[in-house]
Amino acid sequence: MNTLSPLGPNTPRIALIGECMIELQQRADGSLQQSFGGDTLNTAVYLSRAMGDKAQVDYVTALGDDSFSDAMCRSWAAENIGLDLVQRLPGRLPGLYCIQTDAAGERRFLYWRNEAAVRDCFTTPAAAPILAALPDYDVLYFSGITLAVLGVKGREKLIETLIEARQRDARIVFDNNYRPRLWASVEEARAAYRSVLPHVDLALLTVDDEQALFHFEDCDAVFEAYAQIGTPEVVLKRGAEACLIRCDGEAFEVPAQKVEKVVDTTAAGDSFSAAYLASRLSGASPAQAAEAGHRLASRVIQVPGALIPRA
């Protein structure tokens, strides 16, 4: 069991594992605005912005050799995200998704990702040195979407990496992000989640996803389940309601910030997770970290798309 804060005087190395996709944002007039997004990539960007030169933030994924993949890498470099762990697979492409939002800002996603390069992220020959490098990082971050897109063989490699990383005192952070369409069945998803959860130090959970996947009756049941697993720090995100936290036997409830007009809830949870993690790694308490998470998420949901402008 590894604690989250702080990491000490040295610049921490943080690797986020997952998928970035081509994002199409549908406007009210039916036109489309193209950008890039994905849950762990969104978190990587906001984490890099929050930590600045106090941390090294690297992204772990696989892309194609196309112009969209080139543009992704340029945009990540502009956000000071390291590219050394990004594979470029000849003849492959990244996935694509479209965001449609209703009048209340709630979102609907349409996906094209079955042949995305990331599905072979941990199974290519070029993955071997990447997998060997990951246990030397201070923090490894991944999500339920990461689990889905890696597939069975990729998940096996991931678990081996998590075990070795924890033996070297790395912190493992997991955001549950359950997307039913990415799984053959709910049983497959449950088995995959249960295989990695014993290796997690900080669980950043969305209550709706936990109930959809594990059918928990209420928040207390969620916390009880993770207590039995032995997860030392659990954050339960509840949208516009207060988030709930259990950390080393203490309980916290931190109200969300009110927003007059919600434009787009895309990346609300991802940005919360980034600000929470950045705060904890900088020495903040769980309650202070949640306040930072709510502040950033409240700004993100007032702007269309996953990534708000730096300004």
BELURDA-V806180 format. One record per pair of residues at least 24 apart in sequence whose C-alpha atoms are under 8 Angstrom apart, sorted by the first residue. I is the first residue (numbers start at 1). J is the second residue. D is the distance in whole Angstrom. If there is no record, write none. Layout:
i->{I:I}
j->{J:J}
d->{D:D}
//
This chain:
i->{1:1:1:2:2:2:2:2:3:3:3:4:4:4:4:4:5:5:5:5:5:6:6:6:6:7:7:7:11:11:11:12:12:12:12:12:12:13:13:13:13:13:13:13:14:14:14:14:14:14:14:14:14:15:15:15:15:15:15:15:15:15:16:16:16:16:16:16:16:16:16:16:17:17:17:17:17:17:17:17:18:18:18:18:18:18:18:18:18:19:19:19:19:19:20:20:20:21:21:21:21:22:22:22:22:22:23:23:23:23:24:24:24:24:25:25:25:25:25:26:26:26:26:27:36:37:37:39:39:39:39:40:40:40:40:42:42:42:42:42:43:43:43:43:44:44:45:45:45:45:46:46:46:47:47:47:47:47:48:48:48:49:50:50:50:51:56:56:57:57:58:58:58:58:59:59:59:60:60:61:61:61:61:61:62:62:62:62:62:62:62:62:62:63:63:63:63:63:63:63:63:63:64:64:64:64:64:64:64:64:65:65:65:65:65:66:66:66:68:69:69:85:87:87:87:89:92:92:93:94:101:104:104:105:105:105:105:106:106:107:107:107:118:118:119:119:119:119:120:120:121:121:122:122:122:122:122:123:123:131:131:132:134:134:135:135:135:135:135:135:135:136:136:136:137:137:138:138:138:139:139:139:139:140:140:140:140:141:141:141:141:142:142:142:143:143:143:143:144:144:144:144:144:144:144:145:145:145:145:145:147:147:148:148:148:149:155:159:159:162:163:166:171:171:171:172:172:172:172:173:173:173:173:173:174:174:174:174:175:175:175:175:176:176:176:176:176:176:177:177:177:178:178:178:186:189:190:197:197:198:198:198:200:201:201:201:202:202:202:202:202:203:203:203:203:204:204:204:204:204:205:205:205:205:206:206:206:206:207:207:207:208:237:239:243:245:245:247:252:252:253:254:254:254:255:256:256:257:257:257:258:259:259:261:262:262:263:263:263:263:264:264:264:264:264:264:265:265:265:266:266:266:266:266:267:267:267:267:267:267:268:268:268:268:269:271:271:271:272:272}
j->{201:231:232:166:169:170:171:201:171:201:232:171:201:202:280:281:280:281:282:283:284:280:281:282:283:138:281:282:54:55:56:54:55:56:137:138:139:55:56:57:58:137:138:139:55:56:57:58:137:138:139:140:141:57:58:59:60:134:137:139:140:141:40:41:44:57:58:59:60:140:141:142:59:60:61:140:141:142:143:146:59:60:61:118:142:143:145:146:149:61:62:118:146:149:61:94:95:94:95:96:97:68:94:95:96:97:96:97:98:99:96:97:98:99:98:99:100:304:305:98:99:100:101:100:72:306:307:143:145:267:270:141:142:143:270:267:270:271:306:307:270:271:273:274:81:274:76:79:81:307:271:274:275:271:274:275:277:278:79:80:81:79:274:275:278:278:81:82:81:82:82:83:84:85:83:85:86:85:86:85:86:87:118:121:86:87:88:89:117:118:119:120:121:87:88:89:92:93:94:116:117:118:88:89:90:91:92:93:94:117:89:90:91:92:93:91:92:93:94:93:94:130:121:126:127:117:116:117:117:118:264:262:263:262:263:264:265:264:265:264:265:266:149:150:149:150:151:154:150:154:150:154:150:153:154:157:158:153:154:157:161:161:161:165:161:162:164:165:166:168:170:165:168:170:165:170:169:170:171:170:171:172:173:170:171:172:173:172:173:174:175:173:174:175:174:175:176:177:174:175:176:177:178:179:193:176:177:178:179:182:192:193:182:183:189:182:192:195:196:199:199:199:200:201:202:199:200:201:202:200:201:202:203:204:200:202:203:204:203:204:205:273:203:204:205:206:209:210:205:206:209:209:210:213:213:213:214:229:231:229:230:231:231:231:232:233:231:232:233:234:235:231:233:234:235:234:235:236:237:273:234:235:236:237:236:237:238:269:236:237:238:238:269:269:290:286:287:286:286:287:287:287:290:291:291:291:294:294:295:298:298:298:302:302:301:302:301:302:303:304:300:301:302:303:304:305:300:301:302:300:301:304:305:306:297:300:301:305:306:307:297:298:300:301:297:296:297:300:296:297}
d->{7:8:7:8:7:7:6:6:7:7:8:7:8:8:6:6:5:5:7:5:7:7:5:6:5:8:6:8:6:5:7:7:5:6:8:6:8:6:5:6:8:5:5:7:7:6:5:6:6:6:5:6:8:6:5:6:7:7:7:6:5:6:6:8:7:8:6:5:6:6:5:6:6:5:6:8:6:5:8:7:8:6:6:8:6:7:7:5:8:6:8:6:7:8:8:7:8:6:5:5:7:8:7:6:5:6:6:5:6:7:8:6:5:6:6:5:7:8:7:7:6:6:8:8:7:6:8:8:8:7:6:8:7:7:7:7:6:7:7:7:5:6:7:5:7:7:8:6:7:8:6:6:7:8:5:6:8:6:7:7:7:7:8:7:6:6:8:7:5:6:4:6:7:7:6:6:7:5:5:7:5:6:6:6:6:4:6:7:5:4:8:7:5:6:5:6:7:6:6:8:5:6:5:5:6:6:4:4:6:6:6:5:6:7:7:8:8:7:8:7:7:6:7:7:8:7:7:6:6:7:7:7:7:6:5:5:6:6:6:7:7:7:7:7:5:5:7:8:7:7:7:7:7:8:5:7:8:7:6:8:7:8:7:7:6:7:6:4:8:7:7:7:7:8:7:6:7:5:6:5:5:6:7:7:6:5:6:6:5:6:8:7:5:7:5:5:6:6:8:6:5:5:5:8:7:8:6:7:7:8:7:8:6:6:8:7:8:8:6:7:7:8:8:6:8:7:5:5:7:6:6:5:6:8:7:6:5:6:6:5:6:8:7:7:5:7:7:8:7:7:7:6:8:7:7:8:7:7:8:6:7:7:6:6:6:6:7:7:5:6:8:7:6:5:6:6:5:6:7:7:7:6:5:6:6:5:6:8:6:6:6:8:7:8:7:7:8:8:8:6:8:6:7:7:8:8:5:6:7:6:7:6:8:7:6:5:6:5:6:6:8:5:6:6:5:7:7:5:8:8:7:8:6:5:8:7:8:8:5:7:5:8:6:6:7:6:6:7:6:5}
//
